[in-house]
Amino acid sequence: MTTSTQYQCGNCGWRGIEAEMHRIDDIHDRVSTGELMAAGECPSCGDLISVADEDVPDYTLQIVAKIMRKRGWLVTPAETEAAETGTLRVRIEADLERLRQVSQEPVLIRYGDQVQVEIRPKTDDDRVTVVHGSLGFVVANYQDDGVAIDVADGEGDIVQTMTATEF
Ligand SMILES: [Zn+2]
């Protein structure tokens, strides 16, 4: 945030810099989750003034939460956590997409101490295999007309197959 950024009140048209705006004391009563982009209160009419678009970093809500806390605003941990979850999800999805594009063979990704998830090349199908270190694995196959689940034992032998077909 630069101190020279110009803000404008959407209600009365007041223009000025951040230091001239009043702090929002009752922010929780006036701004709900999802619209936390208020920068301050208009010194002229008391309306909330939004953070200038160019001042909102491209990255994530988490960063915004950090900035807000620096300014003395209360951002509940729950919101921060949710924002981080969202950030991680977006990042992992992007990594998965890339991994599927560049890999020629399925790659095992650790999910838990004993459990791995197989990530298949993009050119392959979207089947998902979940592997346990000793107990066996499960394969979810998605076809045009339904789903098939293969269950294998620790030896790798398919012991059961279930199908659900769309009629
Ligand atoms: Zn105003």
Boltz pocket constraint, residues with backbone or C-beta under 6 A from the ligand:
constraints:
  - pocket:
      binder: B
      contacts: [[A, 9], [A, 10], [A, 11], [A, 12], [A, 13], [A, 14], [A, 42], [A, 43], [A, 44], [A, 45], [A, 46], [A, 47]]
      max_distance: 6.0
